[in-house]
Amino acid sequence: MTSEWRGASPQTSEFERGGGPPRVRMKKFVKWFGISALAIGVMGFLAFLYFIPPFTLLKPEDFSGPAGKAGPDLSTISDPGERMMAERGHYLVTIGSCNDCHTTPGAQGPQIDTMYLAGGFKLTRRGHGSYVSVNLTPDKDTGIGSWTDEDLKRVWRNGLAPDGRPVPGSLMPWPAFSQWTEEDMHAVLVYLRHTAPIVHRTPKPAEAAFTDTAAYEEDYGGADYAAPANLEPAPRTKNHEP
Protein backbone atom coordinates (compact mmCIF):
# COMPACT_ATOMS: atom_id res chain seq x y z
CA MET A 1 0.00 0.00 0.00
CA THR A 2 1.29 3.39 -0.89
CA SER A 3 0.75 6.49 1.20
CA GLU A 4 -1.26 9.41 -0.27
CA TRP A 5 0.58 12.69 -0.79
CA ARG A 6 -1.55 15.50 0.56
CA GLY A 7 0.79 18.45 0.10
CA ALA A 8 1.35 20.60 -2.97
CA SER A 9 3.57 19.19 -5.61
CA PRO A 10 7.05 20.71 -5.33
CA GLN A 11 7.02 21.24 -9.08
CA THR A 12 3.67 23.11 -9.17
CA SER A 13 3.22 24.80 -5.79
CA GLU A 14 5.20 27.93 -6.70
CA PHE A 15 3.50 28.10 -10.12
CA GLU A 16 0.01 27.92 -8.58
CA ARG A 17 0.77 30.44 -5.85
CA GLY A 18 1.89 32.89 -8.55
CA GLY A 19 -1.52 32.70 -10.32
CA GLY A 20 -0.39 30.91 -13.46
CA PRO A 21 2.11 31.70 -16.18
CA PRO A 22 3.25 35.33 -16.70
CA ARG A 23 0.93 35.85 -19.67
CA VAL A 24 -2.14 34.85 -17.65
CA ARG A 25 -1.09 37.04 -14.74
CA MET A 26 -0.65 40.02 -17.13
CA LYS A 27 -4.12 39.50 -18.62
CA LYS A 28 -5.64 39.45 -15.14
CA PHE A 29 -3.76 42.60 -14.21
CA VAL A 30 -4.90 44.43 -17.35
CA LYS A 31 -8.47 43.26 -16.84
CA TRP A 32 -8.74 44.46 -13.23
CA PHE A 33 -6.81 47.63 -13.98
CA GLY A 34 -9.29 48.46 -16.75
CA ILE A 35 -12.28 47.71 -14.52
CA SER A 36 -10.83 49.86 -11.73
CA ALA A 37 -10.06 52.75 -14.09
CA LEU A 38 -13.58 52.59 -15.55
CA ALA A 39 -15.14 52.55 -12.09
CA ILE A 40 -13.06 55.53 -10.99
CA GLY A 41 -13.99 57.41 -14.17
CA VAL A 42 -17.71 56.74 -13.69
CA MET A 43 -17.58 57.78 -10.04
CA GLY A 44 -15.65 60.94 -10.96
CA PHE A 45 -18.21 61.86 -13.63
CA LEU A 46 -21.10 61.28 -11.24
CA ALA A 47 -19.36 63.42 -8.64
CA PHE A 48 -18.92 66.15 -11.24
CA LEU A 49 -22.64 66.05 -12.06
CA TYR A 50 -23.49 66.12 -8.37
CA PHE A 51 -21.37 69.12 -7.45
CA ILE A 52 -21.97 71.43 -10.44
CA PRO A 53 -24.97 73.74 -9.93
CA PRO A 54 -28.04 72.83 -12.00
CA PHE A 55 -28.70 75.08 -14.97
CA THR A 56 -32.06 75.98 -13.50
CA LEU A 57 -30.34 77.68 -10.55
CA LEU A 58 -28.43 80.08 -12.82
CA LYS A 59 -29.94 83.11 -14.49
CA PRO A 60 -30.03 82.88 -18.31
CA GLU A 61 -27.89 86.00 -18.62
CA ASP A 62 -25.13 84.32 -16.59
CA PHE A 63 -24.46 82.09 -19.61
CA SER A 64 -24.12 85.03 -21.95
CA GLY A 65 -20.78 86.35 -20.70
CA PRO A 66 -19.57 89.46 -22.53
CA ALA A 67 -22.75 89.65 -24.61
CA GLY A 68 -24.76 90.31 -21.48
CA LYS A 69 -22.57 93.31 -20.67
CA ALA A 70 -22.50 94.71 -24.20
CA GLY A 71 -24.60 97.53 -25.51
CA PRO A 72 -25.44 101.04 -24.30
CA ASP A 73 -25.41 102.33 -20.75
CA LEU A 74 -29.12 102.28 -20.02
CA SER A 75 -28.70 104.10 -16.71
CA THR A 76 -28.42 107.35 -18.68
CA ILE A 77 -32.07 107.13 -19.78
CA SER A 78 -33.83 109.77 -17.70
CA ASP A 79 -37.40 108.47 -18.02
CA PRO A 80 -37.84 105.60 -15.51
CA GLY A 81 -40.50 103.83 -17.58
CA GLU A 82 -38.46 103.98 -20.76
CA ARG A 83 -35.37 102.81 -18.89
CA MET A 84 -37.24 99.79 -17.53
CA MET A 85 -38.48 98.96 -21.01
CA ALA A 86 -34.96 99.22 -22.43
CA GLU A 87 -33.61 96.98 -19.68
CA ARG A 88 -36.30 94.41 -20.45
CA GLY A 89 -35.39 94.62 -24.13
CA HIS A 90 -31.71 94.11 -23.34
CA TYR A 91 -32.62 91.01 -21.37
CA LEU A 92 -34.65 89.58 -24.26
CA VAL A 93 -31.96 90.38 -26.83
CA THR A 94 -29.35 88.73 -24.62
CA ILE A 95 -31.18 85.48 -23.89
CA GLY A 96 -32.41 85.39 -27.49
CA SER A 97 -28.76 85.20 -28.63
CA CYS A 98 -29.24 88.03 -31.14
CA ASN A 99 -25.58 88.89 -30.64
CA ASP A 100 -24.47 85.51 -31.96
CA CYS A 101 -25.46 86.33 -35.55
CA HIS A 102 -25.91 90.10 -35.61
CA THR A 103 -22.56 91.22 -34.18
CA THR A 104 -19.91 91.65 -36.85
CA PRO A 105 -17.34 88.82 -36.73
CA GLY A 106 -13.62 89.51 -36.52
CA ALA A 107 -10.38 87.57 -36.45
CA GLN A 108 -10.85 86.79 -32.75
CA GLY A 109 -14.60 86.25 -32.85
CA PRO A 110 -17.54 88.68 -32.58
CA GLN A 111 -16.43 92.30 -32.21
CA ILE A 112 -18.70 92.96 -29.26
CA ASP A 113 -16.92 96.10 -28.08
CA THR A 114 -16.93 97.95 -31.40
CA MET A 115 -19.47 96.30 -33.75
CA TYR A 116 -22.24 95.19 -31.43
CA LEU A 117 -25.32 94.18 -33.49
CA ALA A 118 -23.85 95.81 -36.63
CA GLY A 119 -24.50 92.71 -38.77
CA GLY A 120 -22.32 91.07 -41.39
CA PHE A 121 -22.24 87.48 -40.14
CA LYS A 122 -22.32 85.19 -43.20
CA LEU A 123 -23.70 81.68 -43.21
CA THR A 124 -23.60 79.47 -46.29
CA ARG A 125 -25.68 76.33 -46.63
CA ARG A 126 -25.25 73.87 -49.47
CA GLY A 127 -28.28 73.90 -51.72
CA HIS A 128 -29.67 77.00 -50.02
CA GLY A 129 -27.23 79.81 -50.69
CA SER A 130 -25.58 82.39 -48.43
CA TYR A 131 -27.20 84.54 -45.77
CA VAL A 132 -25.79 87.68 -44.16
CA SER A 133 -27.20 89.13 -40.95
CA VAL A 134 -28.52 92.68 -41.12
CA ASN A 135 -27.30 95.68 -39.16
CA LEU A 136 -29.64 96.05 -36.16
CA THR A 137 -28.27 99.38 -34.96
CA PRO A 138 -30.37 102.53 -35.53
CA ASP A 139 -28.15 103.88 -38.30
CA LYS A 140 -30.56 105.28 -40.91
CA ASP A 141 -28.51 104.39 -43.98
CA THR A 142 -27.09 100.96 -43.17
CA GLY A 143 -29.11 99.79 -40.15
CA ILE A 144 -32.74 99.73 -39.04
CA GLY A 145 -32.96 103.47 -38.40
CA SER A 146 -35.32 103.88 -41.35
CA TRP A 147 -37.45 100.88 -40.39
CA THR A 148 -40.72 101.59 -38.63
CA ASP A 149 -41.73 99.83 -35.45
CA GLU A 150 -44.28 97.87 -37.43
CA ASP A 151 -41.59 96.79 -39.91
CA LEU A 152 -39.64 95.15 -37.12
CA LYS A 153 -42.70 93.65 -35.46
CA ARG A 154 -43.76 92.05 -38.74
CA VAL A 155 -40.40 90.28 -38.97
CA TRP A 156 -40.84 88.93 -35.45
CA ARG A 157 -44.50 88.01 -35.88
CA ASN A 158 -44.61 86.64 -39.41
CA GLY A 159 -41.05 86.38 -40.74
CA LEU A 160 -41.58 89.00 -43.43
CA ALA A 161 -38.97 91.67 -44.15
CA PRO A 162 -40.05 95.26 -44.93
CA ASP A 163 -39.72 94.57 -48.67
CA GLY A 164 -41.96 91.51 -48.40
CA ARG A 165 -39.25 88.87 -48.53
CA PRO A 166 -39.83 85.84 -46.30
CA VAL A 167 -37.13 85.44 -43.66
CA PRO A 168 -36.03 81.79 -43.21
CA GLY A 169 -37.13 80.63 -39.79
CA SER A 170 -34.48 77.92 -39.83
CA LEU A 171 -31.82 80.65 -39.58
CA MET A 172 -33.53 83.51 -37.74
CA PRO A 173 -35.78 82.07 -35.02
CA TRP A 174 -38.71 84.38 -35.68
CA PRO A 175 -41.18 81.53 -34.94
CA ALA A 176 -39.91 81.73 -31.35
CA PHE A 177 -39.98 85.54 -31.34
CA SER A 178 -43.59 85.42 -32.53
CA GLN A 179 -44.45 84.16 -29.06
CA TRP A 180 -43.33 87.44 -27.52
CA THR A 181 -46.06 89.60 -26.07
CA GLU A 182 -46.70 93.07 -27.46
CA GLU A 183 -44.94 94.45 -24.42
CA ASP A 184 -41.90 92.25 -25.09
CA MET A 185 -41.72 93.44 -28.69
CA HIS A 186 -42.01 97.04 -27.60
CA ALA A 187 -39.22 96.50 -25.04
CA VAL A 188 -36.88 95.10 -27.71
CA LEU A 189 -37.72 98.03 -29.97
CA VAL A 190 -36.90 100.53 -27.24
CA TYR A 191 -33.60 98.80 -26.55
CA LEU A 192 -32.54 98.61 -30.19
CA ARG A 193 -33.37 102.30 -30.66
CA HIS A 194 -31.01 103.10 -27.79
CA THR A 195 -28.02 101.15 -29.16
CA ALA A 196 -25.23 103.12 -30.78
CA PRO A 197 -25.78 103.67 -34.53
CA ILE A 198 -22.94 102.01 -36.42
CA VAL A 199 -22.29 102.64 -40.09
CA HIS A 200 -21.83 99.16 -41.53
CA ARG A 201 -23.38 98.29 -44.87
CA THR A 202 -24.26 94.66 -45.39
CA PRO A 203 -24.99 93.10 -48.81
CA LYS A 204 -28.45 93.70 -50.19
CA PRO A 205 -30.69 90.65 -50.48
CA ALA A 206 -30.48 88.82 -53.78
CA GLU A 207 -32.87 86.38 -55.38
CA ALA A 208 -32.48 83.07 -53.57
CA ALA A 209 -31.10 80.28 -55.74
CA PHE A 210 -32.39 76.99 -54.39
CA THR A 211 -31.70 73.64 -56.00
CA ASP A 212 -35.10 72.11 -55.22
CA THR A 213 -38.31 72.62 -53.28
CA ALA A 214 -36.96 70.66 -50.30
CA ALA A 215 -34.35 73.33 -49.61
CA TYR A 216 -36.93 76.08 -50.03
CA GLU A 217 -39.43 74.42 -47.72
CA GLU A 218 -36.77 73.79 -45.09
CA ASP A 219 -35.90 77.49 -45.01
CA TYR A 220 -39.35 78.97 -45.35
CA GLY A 221 -41.62 76.70 -43.39
CA GLY A 222 -42.98 74.23 -45.91
CA ALA A 223 -46.55 74.92 -46.94
CA ASP A 224 -46.56 78.30 -45.18
CA TYR A 225 -44.89 79.80 -48.26
CA ALA A 226 -45.36 78.43 -51.74
CA ALA A 227 -42.15 77.55 -53.54
CA PRO A 228 -41.40 79.39 -56.79
CA ALA A 229 -42.71 77.60 -59.87
CA ASN A 230 -39.25 77.34 -61.46
CA LEU A 231 -37.89 75.03 -58.75
CA GLU A 232 -37.46 71.34 -59.38
CA PRO A 233 -39.50 69.04 -57.12
CA ALA A 234 -37.72 67.59 -54.14
CA PRO A 235 -35.95 64.29 -54.96
CA ARG A 236 -38.01 61.33 -53.91
CA THR A 237 -36.50 58.70 -51.63
CA LYS A 238 -37.38 55.05 -51.44
CA ASN A 239 -39.51 55.76 -48.37
CA HIS A 240 -41.72 58.07 -50.47
CA GLU A 241 -42.02 55.85 -53.50
CA PRO A 242 -45.38 54.11 -54.01
C-alpha positions as CSV (number, residue, x, y, z in Angstrom):
1,M,0.0,0.0,0.0
2,T,1.3,3.4,-0.9
3,S,0.8,6.5,1.2
4,E,-1.3,9.4,-0.3
5,W,0.6,12.7,-0.8
6,R,-1.6,15.5,0.6
7,G,0.8,18.5,0.1
8,A,1.3,20.6,-3.0
9,S,3.6,19.2,-5.6
10,P,7.0,20.7,-5.3
11,Q,7.0,21.2,-9.1
12,T,3.7,23.1,-9.2
13,S,3.2,24.8,-5.8
14,E,5.2,27.9,-6.7
15,F,3.5,28.1,-10.1
16,E,0.0,27.9,-8.6
17,R,0.8,30.4,-5.8
18,G,1.9,32.9,-8.6
19,G,-1.5,32.7,-10.3
20,G,-0.4,30.9,-13.5
21,P,2.1,31.7,-16.2
22,P,3.2,35.3,-16.7
23,R,0.9,35.9,-19.7
24,V,-2.1,34.8,-17.7
25,R,-1.1,37.0,-14.7
26,M,-0.7,40.0,-17.1
27,K,-4.1,39.5,-18.6
28,K,-5.6,39.4,-15.1
29,F,-3.8,42.6,-14.2
30,V,-4.9,44.4,-17.3
31,K,-8.5,43.3,-16.8
32,W,-8.7,44.5,-13.2
33,F,-6.8,47.6,-14.0
34,G,-9.3,48.5,-16.7
35,I,-12.3,47.7,-14.5
36,S,-10.8,49.9,-11.7
37,A,-10.1,52.8,-14.1
38,L,-13.6,52.6,-15.6
39,A,-15.1,52.6,-12.1
40,I,-13.1,55.5,-11.0
41,G,-14.0,57.4,-14.2
42,V,-17.7,56.7,-13.7
43,M,-17.6,57.8,-10.0
44,G,-15.7,60.9,-11.0
45,F,-18.2,61.9,-13.6
46,L,-21.1,61.3,-11.2
47,A,-19.4,63.4,-8.6
48,F,-18.9,66.2,-11.2
49,L,-22.6,66.1,-12.1
50,Y,-23.5,66.1,-8.4
51,F,-21.4,69.1,-7.5
52,I,-22.0,71.4,-10.4
53,P,-25.0,73.7,-9.9
54,P,-28.0,72.8,-12.0
55,F,-28.7,75.1,-15.0
56,T,-32.1,76.0,-13.5
57,L,-30.3,77.7,-10.6
58,L,-28.4,80.1,-12.8
59,K,-29.9,83.1,-14.5
60,P,-30.0,82.9,-18.3
61,E,-27.9,86.0,-18.6
62,D,-25.1,84.3,-16.6
63,F,-24.5,82.1,-19.6
64,S,-24.1,85.0,-22.0
65,G,-20.8,86.3,-20.7
66,P,-19.6,89.5,-22.5
67,A,-22.7,89.6,-24.6
68,G,-24.8,90.3,-21.5
69,K,-22.6,93.3,-20.7
70,A,-22.5,94.7,-24.2
71,G,-24.6,97.5,-25.5
72,P,-25.4,101.0,-24.3
73,D,-25.4,102.3,-20.8
74,L,-29.1,102.3,-20.0
75,S,-28.7,104.1,-16.7
76,T,-28.4,107.3,-18.7
77,I,-32.1,107.1,-19.8
78,S,-33.8,109.8,-17.7
79,D,-37.4,108.5,-18.0
80,P,-37.8,105.6,-15.5
81,G,-40.5,103.8,-17.6
82,E,-38.5,104.0,-20.8
83,R,-35.4,102.8,-18.9
84,M,-37.2,99.8,-17.5
85,M,-38.5,99.0,-21.0
86,A,-35.0,99.2,-22.4
87,E,-33.6,97.0,-19.7
88,R,-36.3,94.4,-20.4
89,G,-35.4,94.6,-24.1
90,H,-31.7,94.1,-23.3
91,Y,-32.6,91.0,-21.4
92,L,-34.7,89.6,-24.3
93,V,-32.0,90.4,-26.8
94,T,-29.4,88.7,-24.6
95,I,-31.2,85.5,-23.9
96,G,-32.4,85.4,-27.5
97,S,-28.8,85.2,-28.6
98,C,-29.2,88.0,-31.1
99,N,-25.6,88.9,-30.6
100,D,-24.5,85.5,-32.0
101,C,-25.5,86.3,-35.5
102,H,-25.9,90.1,-35.6
103,T,-22.6,91.2,-34.2
104,T,-19.9,91.7,-36.9
105,P,-17.3,88.8,-36.7
106,G,-13.6,89.5,-36.5
107,A,-10.4,87.6,-36.5
108,Q,-10.9,86.8,-32.8
109,G,-14.6,86.2,-32.8
110,P,-17.5,88.7,-32.6
111,Q,-16.4,92.3,-32.2
112,I,-18.7,93.0,-29.3
113,D,-16.9,96.1,-28.1
114,T,-16.9,97.9,-31.4
115,M,-19.5,96.3,-33.8
116,Y,-22.2,95.2,-31.4
117,L,-25.3,94.2,-33.5
118,A,-23.8,95.8,-36.6
119,G,-24.5,92.7,-38.8
120,G,-22.3,91.1,-41.4
121,F,-22.2,87.5,-40.1
122,K,-22.3,85.2,-43.2
123,L,-23.7,81.7,-43.2
124,T,-23.6,79.5,-46.3
125,R,-25.7,76.3,-46.6
126,R,-25.3,73.9,-49.5
127,G,-28.3,73.9,-51.7
128,H,-29.7,77.0,-50.0
129,G,-27.2,79.8,-50.7
130,S,-25.6,82.4,-48.4
131,Y,-27.2,84.5,-45.8
132,V,-25.8,87.7,-44.2
133,S,-27.2,89.1,-41.0
134,V,-28.5,92.7,-41.1
135,N,-27.3,95.7,-39.2
136,L,-29.6,96.0,-36.2
137,T,-28.3,99.4,-35.0
138,P,-30.4,102.5,-35.5
139,D,-28.2,103.9,-38.3
140,K,-30.6,105.3,-40.9
141,D,-28.5,104.4,-44.0
142,T,-27.1,101.0,-43.2
143,G,-29.1,99.8,-40.1
144,I,-32.7,99.7,-39.0
145,G,-33.0,103.5,-38.4
146,S,-35.3,103.9,-41.4
147,W,-37.5,100.9,-40.4
148,T,-40.7,101.6,-38.6
149,D,-41.7,99.8,-35.4
150,E,-44.3,97.9,-37.4
151,D,-41.6,96.8,-39.9
152,L,-39.6,95.1,-37.1
153,K,-42.7,93.6,-35.5
154,R,-43.8,92.0,-38.7
155,V,-40.4,90.3,-39.0
156,W,-40.8,88.9,-35.4
157,R,-44.5,88.0,-35.9
158,N,-44.6,86.6,-39.4
159,G,-41.1,86.4,-40.7
160,L,-41.6,89.0,-43.4
161,A,-39.0,91.7,-44.2
162,P,-40.0,95.3,-44.9
163,D,-39.7,94.6,-48.7
164,G,-42.0,91.5,-48.4
165,R,-39.2,88.9,-48.5
166,P,-39.8,85.8,-46.3
167,V,-37.1,85.4,-43.7
168,P,-36.0,81.8,-43.2
169,G,-37.1,80.6,-39.8
170,S,-34.5,77.9,-39.8
171,L,-31.8,80.7,-39.6
172,M,-33.5,83.5,-37.7
173,P,-35.8,82.1,-35.0
174,W,-38.7,84.4,-35.7
175,P,-41.2,81.5,-34.9
176,A,-39.9,81.7,-31.3
177,F,-40.0,85.5,-31.3
178,S,-43.6,85.4,-32.5
179,Q,-44.4,84.2,-29.1
180,W,-43.3,87.4,-27.5
181,T,-46.1,89.6,-26.1
182,E,-46.7,93.1,-27.5
183,E,-44.9,94.5,-24.4
184,D,-41.9,92.2,-25.1
185,M,-41.7,93.4,-28.7
186,H,-42.0,97.0,-27.6
187,A,-39.2,96.5,-25.0
188,V,-36.9,95.1,-27.7
189,L,-37.7,98.0,-30.0
190,V,-36.9,100.5,-27.2
191,Y,-33.6,98.8,-26.5
192,L,-32.5,98.6,-30.2
193,R,-33.4,102.3,-30.7
194,H,-31.0,103.1,-27.8
195,T,-28.0,101.1,-29.2
196,A,-25.2,103.1,-30.8
197,P,-25.8,103.7,-34.5
198,I,-22.9,102.0,-36.4
199,V,-22.3,102.6,-40.1
200,H,-21.8,99.2,-41.5
201,R,-23.4,98.3,-44.9
202,T,-24.3,94.7,-45.4
203,P,-25.0,93.1,-48.8
204,K,-28.4,93.7,-50.2
205,P,-30.7,90.6,-50.5
206,A,-30.5,88.8,-53.8
207,E,-32.9,86.4,-55.4
208,A,-32.5,83.1,-53.6
209,A,-31.1,80.3,-55.7
210,F,-32.4,77.0,-54.4
211,T,-31.7,73.6,-56.0
212,D,-35.1,72.1,-55.2
213,T,-38.3,72.6,-53.3
214,A,-37.0,70.7,-50.3
215,A,-34.3,73.3,-49.6
216,Y,-36.9,76.1,-50.0
217,E,-39.4,74.4,-47.7
218,E,-36.8,73.8,-45.1
219,D,-35.9,77.5,-45.0
220,Y,-39.4,79.0,-45.3
221,G,-41.6,76.7,-43.4
222,G,-43.0,74.2,-45.9
223,A,-46.6,74.9,-46.9
224,D,-46.6,78.3,-45.2
225,Y,-44.9,79.8,-48.3
226,A,-45.4,78.4,-51.7
227,A,-42.1,77.6,-53.5
228,P,-41.4,79.4,-56.8
229,A,-42.7,77.6,-59.9
230,N,-39.2,77.3,-61.5
231,L,-37.9,75.0,-58.8
232,E,-37.5,71.3,-59.4
233,P,-39.5,69.0,-57.1
234,A,-37.7,67.6,-54.1
235,P,-35.9,64.3,-55.0
236,R,-38.0,61.3,-53.9
237,T,-36.5,58.7,-51.6
238,K,-37.4,55.1,-51.4
239,N,-39.5,55.8,-48.4
240,H,-41.7,58.1,-50.5
241,E,-42.0,55.8,-53.5
242,P,-45.4,54.1,-54.0
